[in-house]
Each structure stands twice: as C-alpha cells, then as structure tokens.
Amino acid sequence: MNPLRICFKSGERTFSAAFNDTAIAQAIGRQLPMTSTVQRWGEEIYFDVPVRMKNTSPTRDVKVGDVAYWPEGPSLCIFFGKTPASKKDEPRPTSDVTIIGHTDAPAALLHSIEEGTSFTISR
C-alpha cells in the first residue's frame, strides 16, 4: 500500500509528509482535515490530535524529519533538531513515541513556525 501523503500548513508555510501504513497513522488520517495549535519543545513542533491510542512501536530513537505520535498528548510531533532531552545533536522525545511518518521539510522552514500559530493538517 502507498504511504498516505499529508499536507501541513501554518500561515504561508506549507510542507508535506508521508505517513506509513500503521493503525495509528490510519486513525489520524481518518480525522483529516484538522486544525490545531503549534507548540514547540526545542527543535520539535507538536500539536494535539483527536486520536487516543497506545504506542504500537514505542521508541525514543527518532531522527530529523520523523513524524511521531505521542500518546500522552495525544499529539503529533515533528522532529527537526535537538530537544531539551537530547544527549548529543540528535532529536529525542520526552517519552516514548511511535514513528508514523517522515517529512523532508527543511529545518529552516520548521524553525520559522512559531508556537501558538494555527496548524492545518490535510490529505
């Protein structure tokens, strides 16, 4: 099955991601379109989503560009650099997440998205 292509938009800034074929990604995909408010944690953007599920593949091993589900929010997280939990230059979530996709959005674009702005997610 082809990955689900997702569009993220905040003001004039847009980028896309590919969601994998997992139960969490599919559940979020069924809720689209949705609008949420951007929050930041270091070089991580996250925002609430209306999906409550348990982690299916819990990990703290994430890479730049990973899109992950954080059940404690519940939120989607987009990692683009160091976070307060990082031990080196890699991103690191505050607690376990499940990676559900990936974006090739430039870090500079993600840096420019300010906390508190509206974020729309659609197919």
N, CA, C and O atoms as CSV, one atom per row, in Angstrom:
chain,resi,resn,atom,element,x,y,z
A,1,MET,N,N,0.835,-1.180,0.000
A,1,MET,CA,C,0.000,0.000,0.000
A,1,MET,C,C,0.879,1.243,0.000
A,1,MET,O,O,1.895,1.281,0.694
A,2,ASN,N,N,0.500,2.257,-0.769
A,2,ASN,CA,C,1.259,3.505,-0.843
A,2,ASN,C,C,1.096,4.303,0.446
A,2,ASN,O,O,0.043,4.254,1.081
A,3,PRO,N,N,2.144,5.043,0.833
A,3,PRO,CA,C,2.023,5.857,2.033
A,3,PRO,C,C,1.005,6.982,1.815
A,3,PRO,O,O,0.818,7.463,0.697
A,4,LEU,N,N,0.362,7.379,2.892
A,4,LEU,CA,C,-0.595,8.472,2.865
A,4,LEU,C,C,0.170,9.787,2.842
A,4,LEU,O,O,0.975,10.046,3.737
A,5,ARG,N,N,-0.068,10.627,1.830
A,5,ARG,CA,C,0.603,11.927,1.740
A,5,ARG,C,C,-0.209,12.947,2.521
A,5,ARG,O,O,-1.415,13.084,2.313
A,6,ILE,N,N,0.448,13.654,3.411
A,6,ILE,CA,C,-0.193,14.617,4.299
A,6,ILE,C,C,0.395,16.003,4.038
A,6,ILE,O,O,1.599,16.140,3.823
A,7,CYS,N,N,-0.456,17.024,4.057
A,7,CYS,CA,C,-0.032,18.410,3.883
A,7,CYS,C,C,-0.198,19.148,5.207
A,7,CYS,O,O,-1.247,19.073,5.847
A,8,PHE,N,N,0.842,19.855,5.603
A,8,PHE,CA,C,0.828,20.680,6.812
A,8,PHE,C,C,0.891,22.143,6.375
A,8,PHE,O,O,1.666,22.494,5.485
A,9,LYS,N,N,0.078,22.993,6.999
A,9,LYS,CA,C,0.065,24.404,6.630
A,9,LYS,C,C,-0.050,25.260,7.885
A,9,LYS,O,O,-0.914,25.036,8.732
A,10,SER,N,N,0.843,26.250,7.987
A,10,SER,CA,C,0.812,27.237,9.069
A,10,SER,C,C,1.069,28.587,8.429
A,10,SER,O,O,2.199,28.895,8.052
A,11,GLY,N,N,0.028,29.388,8.305
A,11,GLY,CA,C,0.161,30.661,7.607
A,11,GLY,C,C,0.543,30.412,6.166
A,11,GLY,O,O,-0.147,29.669,5.467
A,12,GLU,N,N,1.633,31.018,5.700
A,12,GLU,CA,C,2.113,30.837,4.332
A,12,GLU,C,C,3.070,29.654,4.200
A,12,GLU,O,O,3.511,29.325,3.099
A,13,ARG,N,N,3.385,29.023,5.316
A,13,ARG,CA,C,4.342,27.906,5.304
A,13,ARG,C,C,3.606,26.581,5.096
A,13,ARG,O,O,2.659,26.259,5.814
A,14,THR,N,N,4.058,25.832,4.109
A,14,THR,CA,C,3.472,24.510,3.861
A,14,THR,C,C,4.590,23.494,3.639
A,14,THR,O,O,5.666,23.825,3.141
A,15,PHE,N,N,4.308,22.268,4.017
A,15,PHE,CA,C,5.217,21.168,3.730
A,15,PHE,C,C,4.403,19.886,3.770
A,15,PHE,O,O,3.264,19.875,4.238
A,16,SER,N,N,4.997,18.808,3.277
A,16,SER,CA,C,4.274,17.530,3.243
A,16,SER,C,C,5.050,16.464,3.997
A,16,SER,O,O,6.226,16.625,4.326
A,17,ALA,N,N,4.350,15.374,4.255
A,17,ALA,CA,C,4.948,14.207,4.904
A,17,ALA,C,C,4.286,12.967,4.341
A,17,ALA,O,O,3.174,13.027,3.817
A,18,ALA,N,N,4.967,11.859,4.449
A,18,ALA,CA,C,4.404,10.564,4.085
A,18,ALA,C,C,4.162,9.797,5.377
A,18,ALA,O,O,5.084,9.578,6.163
A,19,PHE,N,N,2.905,9.388,5.591
A,19,PHE,CA,C,2.556,8.565,6.748
A,19,PHE,C,C,2.687,7.103,6.352
A,19,PHE,O,O,2.359,6.726,5.228
A,20,ASN,N,N,3.165,6.287,7.274
A,20,ASN,CA,C,3.290,4.858,6.996
A,20,ASN,C,C,1.934,4.150,7.162
A,20,ASN,O,O,0.950,4.760,7.581
A,21,ASP,N,N,1.905,2.897,6.838
A,21,ASP,CA,C,0.671,2.120,6.868
A,21,ASP,C,C,0.544,1.393,8.211
A,21,ASP,O,O,0.697,0.174,8.292
A,22,THR,N,N,0.260,2.168,9.254
A,22,THR,CA,C,0.086,1.607,10.591
A,22,THR,C,C,-1.274,2.030,11.131
A,22,THR,O,O,-1.906,2.943,10.599
A,23,ALA,N,N,-1.715,1.367,12.180
A,23,ALA,CA,C,-3.031,1.664,12.763
A,23,ALA,C,C,-3.115,3.111,13.245
A,23,ALA,O,O,-4.140,3.765,13.047
A,24,ILE,N,N,-2.060,3.618,13.870
A,24,ILE,CA,C,-2.091,4.997,14.375
A,24,ILE,C,C,-2.148,5.984,13.216
A,24,ILE,O,O,-2.955,6.913,13.238
A,25,ALA,N,N,-1.301,5.797,12.199
A,25,ALA,CA,C,-1.312,6.699,11.042
A,25,ALA,C,C,-2.672,6.679,10.357
A,25,ALA,O,O,-3.181,7.728,9.963
A,26,GLN,N,N,-3.260,5.504,10.213
A,26,GLN,CA,C,-4.578,5.401,9.579
A,26,GLN,C,C,-5.648,6.098,10.412
A,26,GLN,O,O,-6.518,6.770,9.858
A,27,ALA,N,N,-5.598,5.949,11.731
A,27,ALA,CA,C,-6.584,6.596,12.604
A,27,ALA,C,C,-6.485,8.112,12.496
A,27,ALA,O,O,-7.508,8.796,12.459
A,28,ILE,N,N,-5.281,8.639,12.445
A,28,ILE,CA,C,-5.107,10.085,12.286
A,28,ILE,C,C,-5.577,10.506,10.904
A,28,ILE,O,O,-6.246,11.529,10.760
A,29,GLY,N,N,-5.233,9.723,9.884
A,29,GLY,CA,C,-5.666,10.024,8.522
A,29,GLY,C,C,-7.172,10.115,8.389
A,29,GLY,O,O,-7.675,10.927,7.613
A,30,ARG,N,N,-7.904,9.291,9.137
A,30,ARG,CA,C,-9.373,9.326,9.081
A,30,ARG,C,C,-9.946,10.599,9.702
A,30,ARG,O,O,-11.088,10.962,9.419
A,31,GLN,N,N,-9.170,11.280,10.542
A,31,GLN,CA,C,-9.635,12.504,11.200
A,31,GLN,C,C,-9.361,13.763,10.377
A,31,GLN,O,O,-9.772,14.857,10.762
A,32,LEU,N,N,-8.671,13.613,9.253
A,32,LEU,CA,C,-8.291,14.783,8.443
A,32,LEU,C,C,-9.461,15.282,7.613
A,32,LEU,O,O,-10.300,14.488,7.187
A,33,PRO,N,N,-9.529,16.590,7.376
A,33,PRO,CA,C,-8.604,17.626,7.836
A,33,PRO,C,C,-8.852,17.977,9.298
A,33,PRO,O,O,-9.937,17.757,9.837
A,34,MET,N,N,-7.817,18.528,9.920
A,34,MET,CA,C,-7.925,19.002,11.297
A,34,MET,C,C,-7.062,20.241,11.465
A,34,MET,O,O,-6.106,20.462,10.721
A,35,THR,N,N,-7.417,21.039,12.450
A,35,THR,CA,C,-6.644,22.227,12.776
A,35,THR,C,C,-6.274,22.166,14.248
A,35,THR,O,O,-7.088,21.778,15.087
A,36,SER,N,N,-5.043,22.550,14.557
A,36,SER,CA,C,-4.555,22.516,15.923
A,36,SER,C,C,-3.646,23.722,16.139
A,36,SER,O,O,-3.452,24.527,15.228
A,37,THR,N,N,-3.098,23.845,17.329
A,37,THR,CA,C,-2.205,24.950,17.675
A,37,THR,C,C,-0.796,24.426,17.877
A,37,THR,O,O,-0.584,23.452,18.600
A,38,VAL,N,N,0.167,25.074,17.237
A,38,VAL,CA,C,1.571,24.664,17.317
A,38,VAL,C,C,2.122,24.909,18.711
A,38,VAL,O,O,1.909,25.959,19.316
A,39,GLN,N,N,2.836,23.907,19.197
A,39,GLN,CA,C,3.626,24.033,20.412
A,39,GLN,C,C,5.055,23.646,20.038
A,39,GLN,O,O,5.271,22.897,19.086
A,40,ARG,N,N,6.024,24.156,20.787
A,40,ARG,CA,C,7.431,23.870,20.489
A,40,ARG,C,C,8.105,23.306,21.727
A,40,ARG,O,O,7.775,23.670,22.856
A,41,TRP,N,N,9.069,22.400,21.491
A,41,TRP,CA,C,9.923,21.873,22.546
A,41,TRP,C,C,11.296,21.713,21.928
A,41,TRP,O,O,11.597,20.684,21.324
A,42,GLY,N,N,12.131,22.736,22.079
A,42,GLY,CA,C,13.404,22.751,21.371
A,42,GLY,C,C,13.141,22.763,19.879
A,42,GLY,O,O,12.344,23.562,19.388
A,43,GLU,N,N,13.807,21.882,19.162
A,43,GLU,CA,C,13.621,21.784,17.711
A,43,GLU,C,C,12.640,20.656,17.393
A,43,GLU,O,O,12.925,19.749,16.610
A,44,GLU,N,N,11.499,20.749,18.020
A,44,GLU,CA,C,10.380,19.834,17.802
A,44,GLU,C,C,9.109,20.676,17.786
A,44,GLU,O,O,8.889,21.513,18.662
A,45,ILE,N,N,8.287,20.441,16.783
A,45,ILE,CA,C,6.948,21.020,16.735
A,45,ILE,C,C,5.998,19.910,17.144
A,45,ILE,O,O,6.152,18.769,16.708
A,46,TYR,N,N,5.025,20.229,17.971
A,46,TYR,CA,C,3.997,19.236,18.271
A,46,TYR,C,C,2.655,19.931,18.401
A,46,TYR,O,O,2.587,21.135,18.651
A,47,PHE,N,N,1.593,19.167,18.229
A,47,PHE,CA,C,0.242,19.711,18.262
A,47,PHE,C,C,-0.730,18.594,18.578
A,47,PHE,O,O,-0.514,17.439,18.211
A,48,ASP,N,N,-1.804,18.955,19.262
A,48,ASP,CA,C,-2.795,17.979,19.688
A,48,ASP,C,C,-3.547,17.391,18.504
A,48,ASP,O,O,-3.796,18.066,17.505
A,49,VAL,N,N,-3.904,16.116,18.636
A,49,VAL,CA,C,-4.730,15.419,17.650
A,49,VAL,C,C,-5.859,14.692,18.385
A,49,VAL,O,O,-5.690,14.294,19.537
A,50,PRO,N,N,-7.018,14.516,17.719
A,50,PRO,CA,C,-8.161,13.877,18.371
A,50,PRO,C,C,-8.151,12.349,18.249
A,50,PRO,O,O,-9.173,11.742,17.928
A,51,VAL,N,N,-7.004,11.740,18.504
A,51,VAL,CA,C,-6.868,10.286,18.414
A,51,VAL,C,C,-6.193,9.806,19.689
A,51,VAL,O,O,-5.105,10.269,20.033
A,52,ARG,N,N,-6.833,8.886,20.384
A,52,ARG,CA,C,-6.249,8.321,21.609
A,52,ARG,C,C,-5.966,6.843,21.384
A,52,ARG,O,O,-6.879,6.024,21.276
A,53,MET,N,N,-4.669,6.521,21.317
A,53,MET,CA,C,-4.240,5.134,21.129
A,53,MET,C,C,-2.972,4.910,21.957
A,53,MET,O,O,-2.309,5.864,22.365
A,54,LYS,N,N,-2.652,3.664,22.194
A,54,LYS,CA,C,-1.388,3.322,22.842
A,54,LYS,C,C,-0.302,3.259,21.783
A,54,LYS,O,O,-0.581,3.011,20.610
A,55,ASN,N,N,0.936,3.485,22.201
A,55,ASN,CA,C,2.061,3.293,21.290
A,55,ASN,C,C,2.066,1.859,20.793
A,55,ASN,O,O,1.883,0.922,21.570
A,56,THR,N,N,2.276,1.693,19.494
A,56,THR,CA,C,2.361,0.353,18.937
A,56,THR,C,C,3.808,-0.094,18.756
A,56,THR,O,O,4.090,-1.293,18.758
A,57,SER,N,N,4.711,0.843,18.604
A,57,SER,CA,C,6.148,0.561,18.494
A,57,SER,C,C,6.893,1.637,19.284
A,57,SER,O,O,7.555,2.487,18.689
A,58,PRO,N,N,6.794,1.612,20.612
A,58,PRO,CA,C,7.371,2.685,21.415
A,58,PRO,C,C,8.880,2.804,21.249
A,58,PRO,O,O,9.607,1.810,21.260
A,59,THR,N,N,9.332,4.052,21.093
A,59,THR,CA,C,10.767,4.315,20.941
A,59,THR,C,C,11.075,5.751,21.348
A,59,THR,O,O,10.200,6.617,21.346
A,60,ARG,N,N,12.311,5.978,21.691
A,60,ARG,CA,C,12.840,7.337,21.868
A,60,ARG,C,C,13.931,7.598,20.836
A,60,ARG,O,O,14.569,8.650,20.844
A,61,ASP,N,N,14.137,6.628,19.949
A,61,ASP,CA,C,15.147,6.727,18.901
A,61,ASP,C,C,14.495,7.338,17.661
A,61,ASP,O,O,13.935,6.621,16.831
A,62,VAL,N,N,14.571,8.659,17.539
A,62,VAL,CA,C,13.981,9.362,16.397
A,62,VAL,C,C,15.072,10.096,15.635
A,62,VAL,O,O,16.152,10.369,16.159
A,63,LYS,N,N,14.758,10.407,14.384
A,63,LYS,CA,C,15.697,11.105,13.510
A,63,LYS,C,C,15.072,12.413,13.029
A,63,LYS,O,O,13.857,12.598,13.097
A,64,VAL,N,N,15.913,13.304,12.548
A,64,VAL,CA,C,15.430,14.540,11.953
A,64,VAL,C,C,14.473,14.182,10.820
A,64,VAL,O,O,14.791,13.360,9.961
A,65,GLY,N,N,13.302,14.806,10.828
A,65,GLY,CA,C,12.286,14.569,9.806
A,65,GLY,C,C,11.228,13.559,10.213
A,65,GLY,O,O,10.205,13.435,9.541
A,66,ASP,N,N,11.455,12.835,11.302
A,66,ASP,CA,C,10.451,11.873,11.735
A,66,ASP,C,C,9.195,12.586,12.226
A,66,ASP,O,O,9.261,13.622,12.889
A,67,VAL,N,N,8.057,12.004,11.883
A,67,VAL,CA,C,6.756,12.430,12.398
A,67,VAL,C,C,6.304,11.307,13.318
A,67,VAL,O,O,6.255,10.146,12.910
A,68,ALA,N,N,5.975,11.649,14.556
A,68,ALA,CA,C,5.656,10.613,15.540
A,68,ALA,C,C,4.388,10.955,16.306
A,68,ALA,O,O,4.003,12.118,16.430
A,69,TYR,N,N,3.757,9.919,16.811
A,69,TYR,CA,C,2.579,10.055,17.657
A,69,TYR,C,C,3.026,9.935,19.106
A,69,TYR,O,O,3.749,9.006,19.467
A,70,TRP,N,N,2.588,10.885,19.939
A,70,TRP,CA,C,2.899,10.891,21.367
A,70,TRP,C,C,1.592,10.715,22.129
A,70,TRP,O,O,0.806,11.660,22.203
A,71,PRO,N,N,1.332,9.537,22.700
A,71,PRO,CA,C,0.029,9.270,23.308
A,71,PRO,C,C,-0.282,10.121,24.537
A,71,PRO,O,O,-1.450,10.289,24.887
A,72,GLU,N,N,0.738,10.658,25.192
A,72,GLU,CA,C,0.498,11.461,26.390
A,72,GLU,C,C,-0.176,12.787,26.070
A,72,GLU,O,O,-0.751,13.409,26.963
A,73,GLY,N,N,-0.120,13.238,24.814
A,73,GLY,CA,C,-0.764,14.493,24.420
A,73,GLY,C,C,-2.282,14.403,24.401
A,73,GLY,O,O,-2.931,15.091,25.188
A,74,PRO,N,N,-2.864,13.605,23.558
A,74,PRO,CA,C,-2.186,12.960,22.435
A,74,PRO,C,C,-1.796,13.996,21.384
A,74,PRO,O,O,-2.550,14.929,21.103
A,75,SER,N,N,-0.624,13.821,20.816
A,75,SER,CA,C,-0.075,14.803,19.885
A,75,SER,C,C,0.690,14.136,18.759
A,75,SER,O,O,1.117,12.986,18.859
A,76,LEU,N,N,0.849,14.901,17.677
A,76,LEU,CA,C,1.795,14.561,16.623
A,76,LEU,C,C,3.025,15.418,16.853
A,76,LEU,O,O,2.910,16.596,17.192
A,77,CYS,N,N,4.195,14.839,16.671
A,77,CYS,CA,C,5.468,15.533,16.863
A,77,CYS,C,C,6.250,15.485,15.555
A,77,CYS,O,O,6.270,14.464,14.868
A,78,ILE,N,N,6.887,16.591,15.221
A,78,ILE,CA,C,7.765,16.655,14.057
A,78,ILE,C,C,9.132,17.085,14.559
A,78,ILE,O,O,9.290,18.182,15.094
A,79,PHE,N,N,10.121,16.214,14.385
A,79,PHE,CA,C,11.460,16.454,14.911
A,79,PHE,C,C,12.366,17.018,13.827
A,79,PHE,O,O,12.437,16.479,12.722
A,80,PHE,N,N,13.070,18.129,14.156
A,80,PHE,CA,C,13.977,18.717,13.171
A,80,PHE,C,C,15.309,19.149,13.774
A,80,PHE,O,O,16.063,19.887,13.140
A,81,GLY,N,N,15.606,18.698,14.987
A,81,GLY,CA,C,16.885,19.010,15.617
A,81,GLY,C,C,16.856,18.645,17.094
A,81,GLY,O,O,16.054,17.818,17.529
A,82,LYS,N,N,17.741,19.274,17.856
A,82,LYS,CA,C,17.887,18.971,19.276
A,82,LYS,C,C,16.648,19.377,20.074
A,82,LYS,O,O,15.990,20.376,19.785
A,83,THR,N,N,16.363,18.574,21.072
A,83,THR,CA,C,15.304,18.883,22.031
A,83,THR,C,C,15.942,18.976,23.415
A,83,THR,O,O,17.101,18.592,23.571
A,84,PRO,N,N,15.227,19.472,24.422
A,84,PRO,CA,C,15.813,19.519,25.765
A,84,PRO,C,C,16.263,18.156,26.297
A,84,PRO,O,O,17.104,18.106,27.195
A,85,ALA,N,N,15.732,17.057,25.774
A,85,ALA,CA,C,16.144,15.719,26.225
A,85,ALA,C,C,17.311,15.147,25.422
A,85,ALA,O,O,17.782,14.052,25.729
A,86,SER,N,N,17.785,15.861,24.405
A,86,SER,CA,C,18.880,15.355,23.559
A,86,SER,C,C,20.156,15.179,24.368
A,86,SER,O,O,20.454,15.961,25.271
A,87,LYS,N,N,20.905,14.130,24.023
A,87,LYS,CA,C,22.193,13.886,24.670
A,87,LYS,C,C,23.344,14.348,23.784
A,87,LYS,O,O,24.428,14.658,24.278
A,88,LYS,N,N,23.109,14.394,22.480
A,88,LYS,CA,C,24.092,14.892,21.520
A,88,LYS,C,C,23.349,15.824,20.580
A,88,LYS,O,O,22.589,16.679,21.035
A,89,ASP,N,N,23.553,15.676,19.271
A,89,ASP,CA,C,22.869,16.536,18.307
A,89,ASP,C,C,21.569,15.938,17.776
A,89,ASP,O,O,20.872,16.576,16.987
A,90,GLU,N,N,21.239,14.728,18.199
A,90,GLU,CA,C,20.048,14.056,17.704
A,90,GLU,C,C,18.800,14.555,18.432
A,90,GLU,O,O,18.884,14.991,19.581
A,91,PRO,N,N,17.651,14.493,17.772
A,91,PRO,CA,C,16.415,14.793,18.498
A,91,PRO,C,C,16.091,13.653,19.450
A,91,PRO,O,O,16.465,12.505,19.211
A,92,ARG,N,N,15.396,13.977,20.524
A,92,ARG,CA,C,14.986,12.944,21.477
A,92,ARG,C,C,13.682,13.391,22.122
A,92,ARG,O,O,13.612,14.476,22.700
A,93,PRO,N,N,12.640,12.552,22.025
A,93,PRO,CA,C,11.368,12.908,22.656
A,93,PRO,C,C,11.452,12.819,24.182
A,93,PRO,O,O,12.336,12.163,24.733
A,94,THR,N,N,10.533,13.478,24.835
A,94,THR,CA,C,10.492,13.468,26.297
A,94,THR,C,C,10.135,12.095,26.858
A,94,THR,O,O,10.562,11.738,27.955
A,95,SER,N,N,9.349,11.325,26.102
A,95,SER,CA,C,8.989,9.958,26.473
A,95,SER,C,C,8.703,9.196,25.183
A,95,SER,O,O,8.799,9.758,24.092
A,96,ASP,N,N,8.357,7.931,25.304
A,96,ASP,CA,C,8.179,7.091,24.124
A,96,ASP,C,C,7.137,7.628,23.147
A,96,ASP,O,O,6.092,8.147,23.540
A,97,VAL,N,N,7.457,7.488,21.870
A,97,VAL,CA,C,6.568,7.843,20.763
A,97,VAL,C,C,6.525,6.657,19.803
A,97,VAL,O,O,7.317,5.722,19.914
A,98,THR,N,N,5.586,6.713,18.861
A,98,THR,CA,C,5.557,5.768,17.750
A,98,THR,C,C,5.751,6.561,16.470
A,98,THR,O,O,4.970,7.467,16.178
A,99,ILE,N,N,6.781,6.233,15.704
A,99,ILE,CA,C,7.038,6.928,14.444
A,99,ILE,C,C,5.971,6.501,13.441
A,99,ILE,O,O,5.765,5.311,13.204
A,100,ILE,N,N,5.293,7.497,12.852
A,100,ILE,CA,C,4.217,7.187,11.898
A,100,ILE,C,C,4.477,7.762,10.512
A,100,ILE,O,O,3.667,7.573,9.604
A,101,GLY,N,N,5.592,8.459,10.338
A,101,GLY,CA,C,5.867,9.013,9.022
A,101,GLY,C,C,7.158,9.798,9.009
A,101,GLY,O,O,7.943,9.770,9.956
A,102,HIS,N,N,7.355,10.510,7.888
A,102,HIS,CA,C,8.589,11.275,7.698
A,102,HIS,C,C,8.317,12.463,6.776
A,102,HIS,O,O,7.496,12.391,5.862
A,103,THR,N,N,9.034,13.560,7.046
A,103,THR,CA,C,8.988,14.731,6.180
A,103,THR,C,C,10.405,15.114,5.773
A,103,THR,O,O,11.359,14.922,6.527
A,104,ASP,N,N,10.523,15.656,4.574
A,104,ASP,CA,C,11.802,16.197,4.109
A,104,ASP,C,C,11.793,17.725,4.184
A,104,ASP,O,O,12.615,18.381,3.544
A,105,ALA,N,N,10.874,18.291,4.959
A,105,ALA,CA,C,10.789,19.752,5.092
A,105,ALA,C,C,12.115,20.293,5.616
A,105,ALA,O,O,12.699,19.715,6.533
A,106,PRO,N,N,12.594,21.394,5.044
A,106,PRO,CA,C,13.851,21.980,5.519
A,106,PRO,C,C,13.734,22.448,6.970
A,106,PRO,O,O,12.703,22.985,7.377
A,107,ALA,N,N,14.789,22.242,7.734
A,107,ALA,CA,C,14.794,22.665,9.138
A,107,ALA,C,C,14.496,24.156,9.264
A,107,ALA,O,O,13.812,24.568,10.201
A,108,ALA,N,N,14.997,24.973,8.335
A,108,ALA,CA,C,14.753,26.421,8.398
A,108,ALA,C,C,13.263,26.728,8.329
A,108,ALA,O,O,12.784,27.623,9.025
A,109,LEU,N,N,12.527,25.999,7.501
A,109,LEU,CA,C,11.077,26.198,7.414
A,109,LEU,C,C,10.417,25.823,8.740
A,109,LEU,O,O,9.566,26.561,9.237
A,110,LEU,N,N,10.800,24.692,9.311
A,110,LEU,CA,C,10.204,24.262,10.569
A,110,LEU,C,C,10.581,25.201,11.711
A,110,LEU,O,O,9.766,25.442,12.602
A,111,HIS,N,N,11.802,25.735,11.700
A,111,HIS,CA,C,12.223,26.726,12.697
A,111,HIS,C,C,11.339,27.971,12.638
A,111,HIS,O,O,11.092,28.607,13.663
A,112,SER,N,N,10.867,28.315,11.451
A,112,SER,CA,C,10.114,29.557,11.275
A,112,SER,C,C,8.657,29.458,11.729
A,112,SER,O,O,7.963,30.474,11.785
A,113,ILE,N,N,8.189,28.272,12.048
A,113,ILE,CA,C,6.807,28.103,12.509
A,113,ILE,C,C,6.764,28.376,14.007
A,113,ILE,O,O,7.365,27.655,14.803
A,114,GLU,N,N,6.047,29.424,14.373
A,114,GLU,CA,C,6.049,29.902,15.751
A,114,GLU,C,C,5.020,29.196,16.622
A,114,GLU,O,O,3.945,28.808,16.166
A,115,GLU,N,N,5.386,29.044,17.889
A,115,GLU,CA,C,4.462,28.477,18.861
A,115,GLU,C,C,3.209,29.346,18.938
A,115,GLU,O,O,3.283,30.574,18.876
A,116,GLY,N,N,2.071,28.695,19.074
A,116,GLY,CA,C,0.808,29.408,19.206
A,116,GLY,C,C,0.100,29.679,17.904
A,116,GLY,O,O,-1.036,30.154,17.907
A,117,THR,N,N,0.753,29.384,16.774
A,117,THR,CA,C,0.095,29.610,15.487
A,117,THR,C,C,-0.801,28.433,15.145
A,117,THR,O,O,-0.614,27.321,15.639
A,118,SER,N,N,-1.771,28.702,14.296
A,118,SER,CA,C,-2.697,27.667,13.846
A,118,SER,C,C,-2.004,26.763,12.828
A,118,SER,O,O,-1.203,27.224,12.015
A,119,PHE,N,N,-2.319,25.490,12.884
A,119,PHE,CA,C,-1.698,24.483,12.030
A,119,PHE,C,C,-2.798,23.643,11.453
A,119,PHE,O,O,-3.596,23.083,12.205
A,120,THR,N,N,-2.875,23.530,10.133
A,120,THR,CA,C,-3.884,22.716,9.469
A,120,THR,C,C,-3.212,21.510,8.826
A,120,THR,O,O,-2.187,21.628,8.155
A,121,ILE,N,N,-3.815,20.354,9.050
A,121,ILE,CA,C,-3.297,19.102,8.506
A,121,ILE,C,C,-4.376,18.520,7.620
A,121,ILE,O,O,-5.525,18.373,8.038
A,122,SER,N,N,-3.995,18.183,6.366
A,122,SER,CA,C,-4.980,17.626,5.431
A,122,SER,C,C,-4.281,16.614,4.524
A,122,SER,O,O,-3.062,16.454,4.560
A,123,ARG,N,N,-5.098,15.936,3.708
A,123,ARG,CA,C,-4.550,14.985,2.741
A,123,ARG,C,C,-4.057,15.725,1.522
A,123,ARG,O,O,-3.555,15.105,0.584
